[in-house]
Amino acid sequence: MSFGDDNPNHSSVGRSAYWLSWMLGAAILVVLAALHVLEGRELIEVAGRARPWWLVLAVCLQSTTYLAQVEIFRRGPRLPVANDGGLRARLRRRISSPPN
């Protein structure tokens, strides 16, 4: 985006607002990065105070959740399909019949 002096639509206020918006975005990015680093440090502190058997229990429970989900996807749907009011039959007839 160019802010040349030959363009009457861009005043000094427009240029200032443009750069101010970029500076505000950069400041927000710096704040978010700092918060992210602090969260990492807090996580390390919490992990250091945690009892190891709780962590093992949590990992086991989480992995059983994933294993159950894999088993559900592997078996596929076992429940009957909801009644579609004959929509599939109408679509089959429409697809198989020649156009008029």
N, C-alpha and C positions, 0 to 999 in steps of 0.2 A: 504494500500500500504506500503510495507516494503522497507526500504533502509538499508539493512544489509551490513556489510563489505565483506561478502562472495560473493556478486554479483558484478562482474567486470563491468557491464554495468552502474552502478550508481556511478558516481563520486561525489566529493564534490560540483561541479558546479551543477549537477543535483539535489542534495538535496537542495541547496540554491535556485535554480529556483523554486522548488516545494514549499518551505516555503514562498518565495517571492510572488508567485501567490496567496497563501492563505491569506497572509497579505494584498495584494492589494485588494482582494475580500472583506475582513473584513473592510478595510478603505472605500471602495465604499458603503458598507452596512451602515456604520456609517453616512456617508454624506447623503445618501438617507433618513435615519431615521430622521436626523436633519432637512432636507428640509420638510419632511412630518409634523413634529411638527410645523415648522414655518408657513406652509400653513394653518394649523388648527387655529393658533392664528390670522392670517390675516382674515380668514373666520369669526371668532368671532368678530373682529373689524368691518368688513364690515356689518355684521348682526346688530351690535349695532348702526351703523349710518343709517341703512336702515329705510325707512318709512314703517310702518306696512301695510298700504293699498297696497303698491306695492308687498309685500310678499304674501298677501292674493290673489291679482290678479294673481301672478305667480303660486301659488298653484292651483287656479281654472283653469287656462289655461292648466297647466300640467295634471290635472285630466281629463279635457275634451279630451285631447289627448289620454289618456289611455282608457277612455270610448269609444271613437270612434274606437280604435283598437280592443277592446273587441267585439264591435258590428259587425265589419267586420269579425272577426273570427267566431262569433256565426252564422251569416247568411251563411257563406261559399261562395265559388266562384259563382258569378252570370254571369260572362262573358263567352261567348262561348269558348270552348277549341280550341286551334289552330289546324289547319289541319295537321295531322301527316302523310299524304300521304298514308293512308291505313295500317300503321304499326300495329295498334291494330288488324285489321282484319287478317293480315298475321300471327301475333302471335297467335291469337285464332285458326286459321286453323292448325298451326304447333303444338300447344299444344294438340288439339283435335284429330289430325290424328295419326293413329298407326305408330310406327317406321317401316322402311323398312327392 
